[in-house]
Amino acid sequence: MIPKSACPLWPADNRSDLGRKARQSAASYTTYVDTISFLTIYRPSIKVIISGQTIEVRSVARLAECSGFEVTVLAPDRGSSLIREIVDPFSAVLLLHHDLEQEIPVLEAALQTSCFYLGALGSRRTHRQRLDRLLRLGHSEIELARIKAPIGLFGPARDSASLALSVLADVAASRLWAFG
């Protein structure tokens, strides 16, 4: 057994202190403790990358920031060029457009990334139109299966706050499924 004095990170005979610290920053690491070992797993914070020019963008960005996510809102004219540079496997890309013409270039760029979540606003009918257009542009059905649409965890949201909650709950659930 490792003596407690040999490990400067060991709490002073009070495991609840360690548990409280782990809960306070659970977004960045998880701590496991038993009687003979101490293991800390660090995970990068989740990035939420939002494209769109709607009131929903502001609501989702605000709630994401309050939830501890790292938030980037893409400028409408630079979204497709920046997305490849900033997206990593710990990124959720949210397309909150009401116009397929503006969305498609950003969506095509996002499909080429390793983001763990890719969601798009719109009804099932809009999503069928989106998929038809992307198939005509040469994307495979396997690629297109990555797109979560309609976006969110629960049915159609009638206001921007409900949509933000639904979308970020879906991102959080997908994060747990993807990374444990």
C-alpha positions in Angstrom: 0.0 0.0 0.0 1.2 3.5 -0.8 1.5 5.6 2.3 -0.7 8.7 2.2 2.3 10.9 2.9 4.0 9.8 -0.3 1.2 11.3 -2.4 0.8 15.0 -2.2 -2.6 14.9 -3.9 -4.1 12.6 -1.3 -6.7 14.4 0.8 -6.0 14.7 4.5 -7.9 11.6 5.6 -11.2 13.0 4.2 -12.4 11.4 1.1 -15.4 13.6 0.9 -13.1 16.6 0.1 -11.8 14.7 -3.0 -15.4 13.8 -4.0 -16.5 17.4 -3.7 -13.6 18.6 -5.8 -14.3 15.9 -8.5 -17.9 17.0 -8.6 -17.1 20.7 -8.9 -15.0 20.1 -12.0 -16.6 17.0 -13.5 -16.6 18.6 -16.9 -12.8 18.3 -17.1 -11.9 15.2 -15.2 -13.1 12.2 -13.3 -11.4 10.8 -10.2 -11.5 7.3 -9.0 -10.2 6.4 -5.5 -9.9 3.1 -3.7 -7.7 2.0 -0.8 -4.6 1.5 -2.9 -4.8 3.7 -6.0 -5.6 7.1 -7.2 -6.5 7.7 -10.9 -7.5 10.9 -12.5 -8.8 11.0 -16.1 -8.6 14.3 -17.9 -10.9 15.0 -20.8 -10.9 18.1 -23.0 -13.9 20.4 -22.5 -16.7 20.1 -25.0 -16.7 22.8 -27.8 -20.1 23.9 -29.1 -19.8 25.4 -32.5 -22.9 27.2 -33.7 -23.7 28.4 -37.2 -26.8 30.5 -38.0 -28.2 34.0 -37.7 -31.3 33.5 -35.6 -32.6 34.2 -32.1 -32.0 30.5 -31.4 -28.3 31.0 -31.9 -28.1 33.6 -29.0 -30.2 31.4 -26.7 -28.2 28.2 -27.4 -24.9 30.1 -27.0 -26.0 31.7 -23.7 -27.1 28.4 -22.2 -24.1 26.5 -23.5 -21.8 29.1 -21.9 -23.7 28.8 -18.6 -23.4 25.1 -18.8 -19.6 25.2 -19.0 -19.2 24.5 -22.7 -16.6 26.3 -24.8 -18.8 28.2 -27.4 -17.9 29.5 -30.8 -20.5 31.3 -33.0 -19.5 31.3 -36.6 -19.8 34.4 -38.7 -22.3 33.8 -41.5 -19.8 34.5 -44.3 -16.9 32.5 -42.8 -18.5 29.4 -41.3 -17.6 26.9 -43.9 -13.9 28.0 -44.1 -13.3 28.1 -40.3 -15.1 25.0 -39.4 -12.4 22.6 -40.6 -9.8 24.5 -38.5 -11.6 24.6 -35.2 -13.6 21.3 -35.0 -12.0 18.4 -33.2 -13.5 15.1 -31.9 -14.7 16.9 -28.8 -16.8 19.3 -30.8 -20.6 19.5 -31.3 -21.6 21.4 -34.4 -25.0 23.0 -34.4 -26.6 24.3 -37.5 -29.4 26.7 -36.6 -30.3 28.1 -40.0 -33.7 28.6 -41.4 -32.3 28.7 -45.0 -30.8 25.6 -46.6 -28.9 27.7 -49.1 -26.9 29.3 -46.2 -26.6 26.0 -44.3 -25.4 23.6 -47.0 -21.8 24.9 -47.3 -21.3 24.8 -43.5 -22.9 21.4 -43.3 -20.6 20.1 -46.1 -17.6 21.3 -44.2 -18.8 19.9 -40.9 -19.3 16.5 -42.6 -15.6 16.4 -43.3 -14.7 16.8 -39.6 -14.5 14.4 -36.7 -17.1 16.2 -34.5 -19.0 13.8 -32.2 -22.3 15.6 -32.7 -23.7 17.2 -35.9 -27.2 18.6 -35.6 -29.4 20.7 -37.9 -32.5 22.7 -37.3 -35.7 22.0 -39.2 -38.6 19.6 -39.6 -38.5 16.1 -41.0 -39.6 17.4 -44.3 -36.8 20.0 -44.3 -34.3 17.3 -43.4 -35.4 15.1 -46.4 -34.8 18.2 -48.6 -31.4 18.7 -47.0 -30.5 15.0 -47.5 -31.7 15.0 -51.1 -29.5 18.1 -51.9 -26.5 16.6 -50.2 -26.9 13.3 -52.0 -27.0 15.2 -55.3 -23.8 16.9 -54.3 -22.1 13.5 -54.0 -22.3 12.7 -50.2 -22.9 9.1 -49.2 -25.8 7.9 -47.1 -23.3 6.8 -44.5 -21.9 10.4 -44.2 -25.4 11.8 -44.0 -26.5 9.4 -41.2 -24.2 11.5 -38.9 -26.6 14.5 -39.1 -29.0 14.6 -36.2 -32.2 16.3 -37.5 -34.6 17.5 -36.3 -32.0 18.7 -33.7 -32.6 18.3 -30.0 -33.7 15.7 -27.5 -37.4 16.4 -27.4 -40.0 17.3 -30.0 -40.6 20.6 -31.8 -39.7 23.5 -29.5 -41.9 26.5 -29.8 -39.5 29.1 -28.4 -35.7 29.7 -28.4 -35.2 28.8 -24.7 -36.9 25.4 -25.1 -34.9 24.7 -28.2 -31.7 25.6 -26.4 -32.5 23.3 -23.6 -33.5 20.5 -26.0 -30.3 20.8 -28.1 -27.9 21.0 -25.3 -29.5 18.1 -23.5 -29.0 16.1 -26.7 -25.3 17.3 -26.9 -24.7 16.3 -23.3 -26.4 12.9 -23.8 -24.4 12.3 -26.9 -21.2 13.3 -25.1 -21.8 10.7 -22.4 -22.5 8.0 -25.0 -19.4 8.9 -27.1 -16.9 9.4 -24.2 -18.4 7.7 -21.1 
